[in-house]
Amino acid sequence: MALPTKMVLVVRSDLAPGEAVNAAVVVGLSLGARTSHLLGAEGEDASGGVHAALNPHPVPVLTATPAELEELHRRAREQDEVTVVGFNDTARQARDHDDYLNVLAQTPGEHLRQVAVALFGPRALISPLTRRLRLLGAGA
């Protein structure tokens, strides 16, 4: 049975592999902090070892062109029921979090360019936003 909610990470298609992984991790961690109440139960293996609770959602990592990513970010933010975490070029270039916040405060929103976006919300809202995007690493 499919979960009623969906979680997706989308990275810009022109990133090098290491940059794409880093961007996915950044938005994934940030989304995880906002949705930590969704963690499943801890598990125990047959030897008695305890394993940390994991997110029960499949988490596809997709790619989008820069224009597609900007459009996805804009459209997702219009949905009240969708949690959106964007990782923009200002954050990516910052030396530390304080530097990011200072530069961000001086940068108009229309000048920010997304590097990655994480989405969580009702499957019926997330799927139409992402269904045409490719899985990271999938052939052309």
C-alpha positions in Angstrom: 0.0 0.0 0.0 1.4 3.4 -1.0 1.9 6.0 1.7 -0.4 9.0 1.4 2.6 11.3 1.5 5.7 11.5 -0.6 9.2 12.7 -0.1 11.4 13.7 -3.1 14.9 15.3 -3.4 15.6 17.2 -6.7 19.1 18.4 -7.7 20.2 20.6 -10.6 21.2 18.4 -13.6 24.3 20.4 -14.3 26.0 19.6 -11.0 29.1 17.3 -10.9 28.3 14.0 -9.1 29.9 15.1 -5.8 28.1 18.4 -5.8 24.8 16.7 -6.6 25.3 14.3 -3.6 26.2 17.2 -1.3 23.2 19.2 -2.4 20.9 16.2 -1.9 22.3 15.6 1.6 21.9 19.3 2.5 18.2 19.4 1.6 17.6 15.9 2.8 19.0 16.7 6.3 17.0 19.9 6.4 13.8 18.2 5.4 14.4 15.4 7.9 14.7 17.9 10.7 11.3 19.3 9.7 9.7 15.9 9.4 11.4 14.0 12.2 8.0 13.0 13.7 7.7 10.7 10.7 10.5 8.3 11.7 9.7 4.7 12.0 10.5 2.6 15.0 14.0 1.5 15.9 14.8 -2.0 14.8 16.5 -4.9 16.4 18.5 -7.5 14.6 18.6 -11.2 15.4 21.7 -10.7 17.5 20.1 -8.1 19.7 21.8 -5.1 18.0 19.6 -2.0 17.9 19.4 0.0 14.7 18.3 3.6 14.5 14.9 4.5 13.3 14.7 5.3 9.6 12.4 7.4 7.5 9.7 4.9 6.1 9.3 6.9 2.8 11.2 5.9 -0.3 13.3 9.0 -1.2 14.0 9.3 -4.9 16.7 11.7 -5.9 15.7 13.3 -9.2 17.4 15.8 -11.5 16.0 18.9 -13.2 17.4 21.6 -15.5 18.1 24.9 -13.8 14.9 26.3 -15.3 12.8 23.2 -14.2 14.2 23.5 -10.7 13.3 27.1 -10.4 9.8 26.4 -11.7 9.5 23.4 -9.3 10.5 25.5 -6.3 8.1 28.2 -7.2 5.1 25.9 -7.8 5.8 23.8 -4.7 5.9 26.9 -2.5 2.4 27.8 -3.7 1.1 24.6 -2.1 0.3 25.2 1.6 0.4 21.4 2.3 3.9 20.9 0.9 7.0 21.3 2.9 9.7 22.8 0.7 13.4 23.1 1.5 15.5 24.9 -1.1 19.3 25.0 -1.2 20.3 28.0 -3.3 23.5 29.2 -4.8 23.9 31.8 -2.0 24.0 29.1 0.6 26.3 26.9 -1.5 28.8 29.7 -1.9 28.7 30.9 1.8 31.7 30.3 4.0 29.5 29.5 7.0 25.8 29.8 8.0 26.2 33.3 9.4 27.7 34.4 6.1 24.8 32.8 4.2 22.2 34.6 6.4 24.0 37.9 5.9 24.2 37.6 2.1 20.7 36.2 1.9 19.3 39.2 3.8 20.7 41.4 1.1 19.7 39.3 -1.9 16.2 39.8 -3.5 14.4 36.4 -3.8 14.2 36.7 -7.6 18.0 36.6 -7.7 18.4 33.3 -5.8 19.1 30.3 -7.9 18.2 26.9 -6.6 20.8 24.1 -6.5 18.5 21.5 -4.9 14.9 21.3 -3.6 13.4 18.8 -1.1 9.6 18.3 -1.1 7.3 16.5 1.4 3.6 16.5 1.3 0.5 14.7 0.0 1.4 12.3 -2.8 -1.4 13.8 -4.9 0.4 17.2 -4.8 4.0 16.0 -5.1 3.6 13.5 -7.9 2.3 16.0 -10.5 5.2 18.4 -9.7 7.9 15.7 -10.2 6.6 13.0 -12.4 8.5 14.1 -15.5 11.9 14.5 -13.8 14.7 11.9 -14.2 16.2 9.8 -11.5 19.7 10.9 -10.7 22.2 8.7 -12.5 19.6 7.4 -15.0 20.7 7.4 -18.6 19.6 10.1 -21.0 
